[in-house]
Each structure stands twice: as structure tokens, then as C-alpha cells.
Amino acid sequence: MSESPKRLKKKNLSNKEKKGKLLFQSPKGMRDILPDERPYWDKIEKAGRETADFYNFLRIDTPLVEFSEIFERAVGGATDIIEKQMYYIKSRGKDRLALRPEGTAGIVRAYLEHGLSKTAQPLKLYYFGPMFRYESPQFGRYRQFYQFGFEILGDKDDPIYDAQIVLAGFRLLEELKIKNLNIEINSLGCKNCRSNYRKKLQDYYKKNQNKICRDCKRRLSLNPLRLLDCKNEDCQQIKSKAPVMLDHLCSSCKNHFRGVLEYLDELGLPYSLNPYLVRGLDYYNRTVFEFSAENYGISLGGGGRYDDLAVMLGAKHSLPACGSSLGIERVIEVMKNQGIAGLTKGRVKVFLAQIGQPAKKRAFRLIEEFGKAGIKIMESFGKESLKSQLKIADKENIGIALILGQKEVFEENIILRDMKSGAQETVPLNKIVEAVKRRLK
Ligand code: AMP
């Protein structure tokens, strides 16, 4: 005997459905940006665009998806991002693709692919968009998060570009009126001096091998610089006595770093040296930095120089380049903490009320006529009574209400009501846009 449709339906209900709970939520670590948060995003985008414009950065948008090998080569096989956090994509083809965990690798890929070295150098680019990392979601840490980033590619490895990249990110934060900003900065040296230092670091950690965490034991042979990044308390203690890169820079890297600091001094930017700052991506050489705000424990953004990244992606020659990026969710959190408002849109100043079907139809068209004149109209098509519509206008503090009833449509008129005084006048429909314009002036 076949089951009745009713019985089948009941059987297929999940436990959640049976309990009347929501069947779907957004994936863990990924959030909806609801309209009430939008003013913060608008403010950051606007300030970001203006900052980028001022320093002549051009917008670039690369795909959210790249060949995974790009990230594996660029970010580095022995980093958390590659080992634990990549979103690999199962597609119908055989391509090994991944959601981008960061923006720089895709931009260097685009630079090489489109021969952008033939344009005026250095090429200054900026981007804004979502990144994806399979992290453990916690305060300020999501699986989908947005970054606003700046990159300077090509020309020479002049320290002034490092300083300008720091400056662009810093100015954007300043533009947003974020207070008590600090920049932590360090140099990771070049391949030569770093390999020397890496050896010293390994020797030091080998002597303390029994005091470090399991992850660090692995890092010790795979990627010793990452040892300095460990958040484990015991490892932090060991780190505090570890040799520092700054004492092992070759003379050319030392001069380069001094140059960067001198340019920052020239502008009076507030920085402090952090000899243990290494950042979570392997492509950096020489300058690395992070932005922070007082009383906010995690970094708001960071970046550094990455002259070897192009070669990692198959280029014949190295490409002098540096970049910085800001984590937008964290910037918003600090803005909220510091009482900084988002971008407020211009208030709607005119409300259009309609009574009856012919009026509703005419109102629908009239809004377009106002639109052409650049005047925003609020309406409430779902409401039928005049009283309830005017109540909304009142609540929204709107100064002018236009009232269109059956009689007015028939006589091609409309009532203009001053919401404050209650005074009303009848205006020919074909003159109403002009009449409102005059009043708004
Ligand atoms: P990174 O790309 O790792 O250099 O990070 C640059 C900035 O992006 C950080 O300073 C954060 O502000 C932000 N960021 C990185 N990972 C996350 C995440 N999982 N959730 C939110 N923001 C993040």
C-alpha cells in the first residue's frame, strides 16, 4: 500500500521543522549585513574611495575564486591559511579552485596576466571585497570578512612606497575619525639575512623544544618564523627571549628599514617597533606592519612588502611591491565602540498619500516625475486610509505631504499639506513638482 501524501510529508520533516525552529541559518562565521549596519559600510567605502583617489590608487576587482595553487604558492604551504583555512571548491571541471583567503595574490596574478608592467609604474591599485577563511569564529574573526586594500606594484623597492602604503591605510582609519591609532612595524629582511636569522631562531627553539606547544614543534622544522606568531601562553614566554630579526638584518635591509621609518617620522605617524611581528602570510619580505586602536585587542589591518611574490607565481623577475589591507568588520566594531556614526543619508522630505485605486495608479507614476527632478518621495502603498498614511509622514518627521484622492485625479489636482502647520493648498498635478521644488529651497 502506498503512503498517503500527508503521511509522507510528516515523515520528511526534520526535527527542527517539527519543533517549529528555522530550518536554515547563515553558514557558521558568515553574517548578513542588514540595513541598519549599512551606514557604517557606506562611510568606510566612501572614505576608502576618497583616500584611494587622493593618493592615485585605481580600483581593481579580481574574481572571488582563483586556482588554489596561486594561494598555496603565495601564502605558503606551512601557514594556517593554507593548512587549515582554505575553502576549496568542488566544481564540475577538474580545476582545483579556492575561494580567495586574501586579495594580494589574485592582484599580482592579474598584474602578470594582463602585462600591467607596461603601464606607468608603480601601478597603484585598491580593492574592496569579501575574503574567506575557515577559521574558528570568535570576536572579530569570521569565515567571510571584508577587506579594503591598497597595493603599489612595480618601479623600485624604494622605502617611500612602504611608507606610502602604511600611510594610505592609516589615513583611511584617520578619515573615519578612529582615535588612538598605532602602527606596529618590523622588518623581516631579505632571503639572505632571513635564512641566517631563521637558523638562529631554530637553534634557540630547539633548546626549548620541550616547553613549546605541539603546533610549534611542527613549525620549528617547517616554518620557524611562524613560531613568533603563536598565541599559546607558554610559547609566548619562550618567544620573549628569542633572537630578533632586527639584530640580524643585512646592511641593505637595515638601510631600507631605516628609510621607511624616516618617511613615517617625516609625517609624524605614530609607530612602535615590534621585533616579533611576522604576520600570517609567507610572501612578505622586509617591511611588515599592523594597525591597531587602543583598547581593541586585535589588529585592524596590516600589510608589508612582497617583492618575491611575482616569482612565486611563475614570473621570471621579482616585482617590487607592497600592500596593506584593513578588516572592515573590525573597523566597524571600533567605530561603534568609539561612538563614531555611519554615513547618514539625506532625509526624505516629501510624503505622497493616495486614496483609492485610480489615485494609487497616478501616484505610482507621479513618483517617477519627482524622481526625474531628483526629489525622493516616501509612500505607503499598503495603507489605504489617509489617517494612517499621514501618521507615517508624521513619524518620519516629513515636512510636506501630498494627498491624492479620486476627486483630485479626476480634476488633475493634488493637495499639498504643510505637515507642521496643517495648512493645505490645491495645486495642478502638472505643476506640483515645481511647487515642491520651490518649497524645498
Ligand atoms: P591579513 O590578510 O591576514 O593580513 O589580515 C588583514 C586584516 O584583515 C586583519 O588585520 C583583520 O583586520 C582582517 N582579518 C583577517 N582575518 C580575519 C577574519 N577571519 N575575520 C575578520 N577579519 C579578519
Boltz pocket constraint, residues with backbone or C-beta under 6 A from the ligand:
constraints:
  - pocket:
      binder: B
      contacts: [[A, 101], [A, 102], [A, 133], [A, 135], [A, 140], [A, 141], [A, 142], [A, 143], [A, 144], [A, 145], [A, 146], [A, 147], [A, 279], [A, 280], [A, 291], [A, 299], [A, 300], [A, 301], [A, 302], [A, 303], [A, 325], [A, 326], [A, 327], [A, 328], [A, 329], [A, 330]]
      max_distance: 6.0
